[in-house]
Amino acid sequence: MSQNILIEDCAFDQGDDAVSVKSGREDDGWRLATPSRNIVMRNCLVKNGHQLMAIGSEISGGIENVFVDHCRVEQGEGVKSRLNNLLFVKTNERRGGFVRNIHLSNINSTAIAGGVLSVDTDVLYQWRTLVPTYQRKLTPIEGLHIRNVTAASAQYRASVRGEEALPVKGVTLSDVHVGEITGKAVDLTNVLGFSDRLLAASCCLLMSWIGIADGRHLGIENRTLNVLNGSTSVDWMWDKAVPGKLIVERQLSPEAAD
């Protein structure tokens, strides 16, 4: 496993993730139980690639304390491998391990195909049908922090899809600006403690609903909220002390809503 690593002043011009942090796959990762930790990527340039920073999916030993700071994504019209996400955390029900304390800050990017942050807890690719799940171990994910990021365009600001049995916890976006959003700005499933704050003057804009489906996916900007499967409605109020912050008072179950 990788520990105490500095990646600095590098240019990435290739066809996959610029940096991908892993810590072993299933039995090998569980047996060694040694996390990848204390990894710093700073002052780097990405010209081609899939992600600026990828976490997983081989994550069974755990990953913590990853810091990406002052990096640039510069991709022209003829780029061969368009960047998907600035930060992509991926795992599945077979990996176990953990992800915690991941920071992305001071990033400038041209257009990206995906978004600033993507978390997907159901990444199995071809293995979904080729190999059955012999042992189910979910991955706790907590503490993903994005600050001072600018992108010319993206499909979304954040897409976070947690497990119903183990929601993603503690996700914060601060001063994240995307020039043009082509899809749903924020898409959340099974997330506890999500905060999206714009520190510029635009943070005082009224809340805008992006979408809600069966109470599971709430898409709104400038808020702190919890999203869980099974809830059909949410009581909320504005925090007068913090412009642009939404407080969830309580969530109603389907039975309570009736």
N, C-alpha and C positions, 0 to 999 in steps of 0.2 A: 504494500500500500504506500501511497505517496504522503509524506509528511514534511512540513517546514520547507516549502517550495516557493521560490520567487521566479516569476516569468516577467521579464521586463524588457522594454524597447525592442520588441519583436514585430515583424511583419508577416502576416499569414496570407498566403495566396495559393489556395488548394481547394479541394472539392468536398470537404467534410467539415466537422466541427473544428473551430480554431483551437479550443481547449476542451477536452472532455475528461472529467474526473470520475474515477470508478474505484471500487474497493472490494472486488471479488464477486463471484456469482454463486449464489445459493450455498451448497454444502462447503465449498472451499472458503467462502467469506465468513460463514458462521463458525467454522472450525478455527480459523485464525483469529477472528473477532478483533481485528485491528483496523480502525477507521483511517480513511484518508482525511488529513486535517491540516490546518494552518497553511493554506495555499493562497498566494497573492499573485494577481495578474495586473500589471499596471503599465501605462504609457505604451500600449500596443496598437497596431494598425491591422485591420482585417480588410482584405481586398476581395477574396473569394471564400466561400465556406457556408456551412449550414447554420451554425450557431456561434455566437461570440463565446458563451460559456455554457457547456452542457454538463449536467449532473446526472449520472446513471447511464443506462438502467442497471448495469452491474454494480449493485450498491449494497450488497449483503453485509459487508463489514462496517458500514456506516460512513457518512461524510459530514464534516463540520468545519466551520471557520474558513469559509472561502470568500475572498475579497477581490472584486474586479473594480479598478479605479482608473479614471483618466485614459480611456481607450476610445478609438475612433473606428467607425465602419465607413469606408469610402468605396462605393461600388457604382460604376458607370453603367450606361445603357447596354453595353455588350458583355456584361459580366456572365460567366459561364455557370456559376453556382450562386444563385441569389440567397442572401441570408434569410433564414426563417425567423429566428428569435434572438433577442439579445441574451436572455437567460432562459434555459429550458431544463426543467427538472422532470425526469421520466423514471418510472418504475412500474411494477405490476404486482399482482397478488402472490407471486412466487419469490420475491426478492428479499423481503424482510429488511434488516438493517435500519438505518435512520438517515434523515437529512435535517440539519439544523444550523442556524446562524450563517446564512448566505447573504452577502452584500454586493450590490451593483451600484456604482455611483460615478457621476461626472462622465457620462457617455454621450458622444455625438454620432449620429448615424444618418446615412442616406436612406432611401426607401427600403423597407424590409417586407418580406412576404407574409410573415406571421405577426408577431407582436413584441412588445418590450418584455413581457413575462408570460411564459407558458408552463403550466404544471399539468402533467398527464399521468395518472396512476393506473392506467390500463394499457400500457404499451407492450404488446406481445408479438406484433408483426406476424410472420409466418408460423411462429411457435404456438399460436393460439389453437390451431387445428392439428399441427404435426405432433405435438407432445402434450399429454394431459397434465393438469395440476396435481402432482402427487402430495405436495405439502403446501398449505396456504399460509403465508406469512406476509402481513401487510407492512408497509413502510410508514412510520411516523414522520411527518414533515412539519417543521415548525421554525418560524423565524426567517422569512424571506423579505429582504428590505431593499427597495429600489429608490434611489434619490438622484435628483438633478440629471435627468435624461432627456435628450431631444432627438426625435426622429422625424425625417421629412414626411413619411407616410407609413402606415401599417394597417393590417386588417383589424387589430385590436390593441388596446393598452395592456390588458391582462386577461388571460384565460386560465382559470384554476379549477381543476376537476379532481376533487378528492373522493375517497371511498366513504360510503354511507356509514360503515362500521368504524372508520377512523378518519375524521375530517382533517383537512389541512388547517394548521393553526398559525396565527400571527403573521399576516402578509401586509406590508405597508408600501404604498407608493407616495412619494413626496416630490412635488415639482417635476412631474413627468409630463412632457409635452410632445404630442404627435400632431404634425401639421395637417394631415388628412387621414381620417379613419374610414376604411371601406366596409367594415362589418360592424358587429356589436362591440362597443367600446370596452365593456367589461362583462365577462361571462363567468359566473361562479356556480359551482356545484359542491356542496358539502365543505364549507369553509367556515371556520370560527375565528372572528377577530380580523376582519379585513378593513383596511383604512386606505382611502385614496384622497390625498389632499394636494391641491394646487397652491403653492405658496405665493404665486404671483397674484395680481389684482383680480384675475379671473376667478379666483376661488370664491368670490362672493356671488357668483351667478347662482340662480335658482337651480334646484335639483332637476335633472332631466332623466326621465325613465327610458331605458334602452329596451327593456323587454322583461316579461315574466311569464313563465310557463309552469303551471301546476304548482306554483309556490317554490319550486326547486331552484330555478335560475333567476336571480335578480340582477338586472343590469342598470345601475344608476351611478352617477359620478359624485365625487366628493362626499364620501360617507364612511362610517364604520358600522359594520353589520355582521350578523351571522346568517349563514344560509345552510339549511339542513333539508334533506329529503323528508317528505311527509307533511311539511307545513304548508298551509293553504293561504295564509295571510300574515302580515307583519304589522304590528303597531310601532310607529316611529314618531320621532319629533326632532326638530332642529336643536342643536346645541348653541345657545345664544352666545356662549363665551368663545366658541371657535367657529368662525364663519366657514360654511361649506361642510361641516361635520354633521353626520346623521347618527342619532342614537336609536338603537332598537330597544324598545321597552320590553316587548315579549313577543314570542311567536306562538301562534295558535295551531294546535293540531287539527286534523280534519274533523275529529269528534267535537272539539271545542268550537270550531267554526260553525258547525251545524247548530 
